[in-house]
Amino acid sequence: IGIILFSVVKSFALVFPPAVVFSVCAYIMPNFWITFLVNIVSVFLSLSVPYFLGRFTGAGMVDTLKGKFKAIKKIDDFAGANQTEMTFAIKLSGIMPGDLSSLLFGAMGISLKNYTIGANLGNLPLVVAYTFFGIALKSVGEKPWVAAIPVAVIIVFMLIASLITKNLIKKTINAK
């Protein structure tokens, strides 16, 4: 319960990487499935807090940010095409800090259903990878090379995620 509460509180910090929470949780928990369940609940709750914060306080913020940052305007344009795909792509690729993107998606008025589906699916591969990384850290003394496997998987996820994101953006731009 402490890890879940920490994840929710972490959402207010906007800069603390969730990978640390997932990995530490995996390191201290007894097995993969308990760790995975705790991490999934943590992700769901930590995605919700900044989303609702943005939803209820940040509507005017989006217009201001669109005027100052071209990337925000592109994300807003992309969101109009398919909210679930856009949320999934941004979360999967990690091109924007997770809590900040959640805050932005709430402020942009992305529907809760589309946001929840896209954000949770976009975070899922990295939650699995970081959970395995934390578990692998337990056996570093016995087999140091084991810790390299999740790191390699994380790098592969990042490459695949950026390809998926680029393809979705191209598809959206071509559809207009």
Contacts in CASP RR format, 6 or more apart in sequence:
PFRMAT RR
TARGET T0000
AUTHOR 0000-0000-0000
METHOD contacts of the structure
MODEL  1
IGIILFSVVKSFALVFPPAVVFSVCAYIMPNFWITFLVNIVSVFLSLSVP
YFLGRFTGAGMVDTLKGKFKAIKKIDDFAGANQTEMTFAIKLSGIMPGDL
SSLLFGAMGISLKNYTIGANLGNLPLVVAYTFFGIALKSVGEKPWVAAIP
VAVIIVFMLIASLITKNLIKKTINAK
3 21 0 8 1.000
3 24 0 8 1.000
3 25 0 8 1.000
3 38 0 8 1.000
3 42 0 8 1.000
4 38 0 8 1.000
4 41 0 8 1.000
4 42 0 8 1.000
4 45 0 8 1.000
6 21 0 8 1.000
7 18 0 8 1.000
7 21 0 8 1.000
7 42 0 8 1.000
7 43 0 8 1.000
7 45 0 8 1.000
7 46 0 8 1.000
8 42 0 8 1.000
8 45 0 8 1.000
8 46 0 8 1.000
8 49 0 8 1.000
10 16 0 8 1.000
10 18 0 8 1.000
10 21 0 8 1.000
10 46 0 8 1.000
10 99 0 8 1.000
11 46 0 8 1.000
11 47 0 8 1.000
11 49 0 8 1.000
11 50 0 8 1.000
11 99 0 8 1.000
11 102 0 8 1.000
12 49 0 8 1.000
12 50 0 8 1.000
13 99 0 8 1.000
14 50 0 8 1.000
14 97 0 8 1.000
14 99 0 8 1.000
14 100 0 8 1.000
14 103 0 8 1.000
15 97 0 8 1.000
15 99 0 8 1.000
18 42 0 8 1.000
18 43 0 8 1.000
18 46 0 8 1.000
18 98 0 8 1.000
18 130 0 8 1.000
19 126 0 8 1.000
19 130 0 8 1.000
19 133 0 8 1.000
21 39 0 8 1.000
21 42 0 8 1.000
22 39 0 8 1.000
22 42 0 8 1.000
22 126 0 8 1.000
22 127 0 8 1.000
22 130 0 8 1.000
22 131 0 8 1.000
22 133 0 8 1.000
22 134 0 8 1.000
23 130 0 8 1.000
23 131 0 8 1.000
23 133 0 8 1.000
23 134 0 8 1.000
23 137 0 8 1.000
24 134 0 8 1.000
25 35 0 8 1.000
25 38 0 8 1.000
25 39 0 8 1.000
25 42 0 8 1.000
25 131 0 8 1.000
25 134 0 8 1.000
26 32 0 8 1.000
26 35 0 8 1.000
26 39 0 8 1.000
26 130 0 8 1.000
26 131 0 8 1.000
26 132 0 8 1.000
26 133 0 8 1.000
26 134 0 8 1.000
26 135 0 8 1.000
26 137 0 8 1.000
27 134 0 8 1.000
27 135 0 8 1.000
27 137 0 8 1.000
27 138 0 8 1.000
29 35 0 8 1.000
29 38 0 8 1.000
32 131 0 8 1.000
32 132 0 8 1.000
32 135 0 8 1.000
35 131 0 8 1.000
35 135 0 8 1.000
36 127 0 8 1.000
36 128 0 8 1.000
36 131 0 8 1.000
39 127 0 8 1.000
39 130 0 8 1.000
39 131 0 8 1.000
40 127 0 8 1.000
43 120 0 8 1.000
43 123 0 8 1.000
43 127 0 8 1.000
44 116 0 8 1.000
44 120 0 8 1.000
46 99 0 8 1.000
47 102 0 8 1.000
47 115 0 8 1.000
47 116 0 8 1.000
47 119 0 8 1.000
47 120 0 8 1.000
47 123 0 8 1.000
48 116 0 8 1.000
49 102 0 8 1.000
50 98 0 8 1.000
50 99 0 8 1.000
50 100 0 8 1.000
50 102 0 8 1.000
50 103 0 8 1.000
50 106 0 8 1.000
51 102 0 8 1.000
51 103 0 8 1.000
51 105 0 8 1.000
51 106 0 8 1.000
51 112 0 8 1.000
51 115 0 8 1.000
51 119 0 8 1.000
52 106 0 8 1.000
53 103 0 8 1.000
53 106 0 8 1.000
54 61 0 8 1.000
54 103 0 8 1.000
54 104 0 8 1.000
54 106 0 8 1.000
54 107 0 8 1.000
55 106 0 8 1.000
55 107 0 8 1.000
55 109 0 8 1.000
57 107 0 8 1.000
58 103 0 8 1.000
58 106 0 8 1.000
58 107 0 8 1.000
59 107 0 8 1.000
59 109 0 8 1.000
60 107 0 8 1.000
61 107 0 8 1.000
62 72 0 8 1.000
62 76 0 8 1.000
62 104 0 8 1.000
62 107 0 8 1.000
62 108 0 8 1.000
65 72 0 8 1.000
65 104 0 8 1.000
66 72 0 8 1.000
66 73 0 8 1.000
66 76 0 8 1.000
67 73 0 8 1.000
72 104 0 8 1.000
74 169 0 8 1.000
75 86 0 8 1.000
75 90 0 8 1.000
75 96 0 8 1.000
75 104 0 8 1.000
75 108 0 8 1.000
76 108 0 8 1.000
77 172 0 8 1.000
78 86 0 8 1.000
78 168 0 8 1.000
78 169 0 8 1.000
78 172 0 8 1.000
79 86 0 8 1.000
79 87 0 8 1.000
79 105 0 8 1.000
79 108 0 8 1.000
79 110 0 8 1.000
80 86 0 8 1.000
81 172 0 8 1.000
81 175 0 8 1.000
81 176 0 8 1.000
82 172 0 8 1.000
83 110 0 8 1.000
83 111 0 8 1.000
83 114 0 8 1.000
83 115 0 8 1.000
84 114 0 8 1.000
84 117 0 8 1.000
84 118 0 8 1.000
85 118 0 8 1.000
85 168 0 8 1.000
86 110 0 8 1.000
86 168 0 8 1.000
86 172 0 8 1.000
87 105 0 8 1.000
87 110 0 8 1.000
87 114 0 8 1.000
87 115 0 8 1.000
87 117 0 8 1.000
87 118 0 8 1.000
87 119 0 8 1.000
87 122 0 8 1.000
88 117 0 8 1.000
88 118 0 8 1.000
88 119 0 8 1.000
88 121 0 8 1.000
88 122 0 8 1.000
89 122 0 8 1.000
89 161 0 8 1.000
89 164 0 8 1.000
89 165 0 8 1.000
89 168 0 8 1.000
89 169 0 8 1.000
90 96 0 8 1.000
90 101 0 8 1.000
90 105 0 8 1.000
90 165 0 8 1.000
91 98 0 8 1.000
91 101 0 8 1.000
91 118 0 8 1.000
91 119 0 8 1.000
91 121 0 8 1.000
91 122 0 8 1.000
91 123 0 8 1.000
92 121 0 8 1.000
92 122 0 8 1.000
92 123 0 8 1.000
92 125 0 8 1.000
92 126 0 8 1.000
92 157 0 8 1.000
92 161 0 8 1.000
92 164 0 8 1.000
92 165 0 8 1.000
93 158 0 8 1.000
93 161 0 8 1.000
93 162 0 8 1.000
93 164 0 8 1.000
93 165 0 8 1.000
94 101 0 8 1.000
94 158 0 8 1.000
94 161 0 8 1.000
95 162 0 8 1.000
95 165 0 8 1.000
96 104 0 8 1.000
102 115 0 8 1.000
102 119 0 8 1.000
105 115 0 8 1.000
105 119 0 8 1.000
106 115 0 8 1.000
125 157 0 8 1.000
125 161 0 8 1.000
126 154 0 8 1.000
126 157 0 8 1.000
129 150 0 8 1.000
129 153 0 8 1.000
129 154 0 8 1.000
129 157 0 8 1.000
130 150 0 8 1.000
130 154 0 8 1.000
132 149 0 8 1.000
132 150 0 8 1.000
132 153 0 8 1.000
133 147 0 8 1.000
133 150 0 8 1.000
133 151 0 8 1.000
133 154 0 8 1.000
134 150 0 8 1.000
136 146 0 8 1.000
136 147 0 8 1.000
136 149 0 8 1.000
136 150 0 8 1.000
137 147 0 8 1.000
139 146 0 8 1.000
140 146 0 8 1.000
140 147 0 8 1.000
END
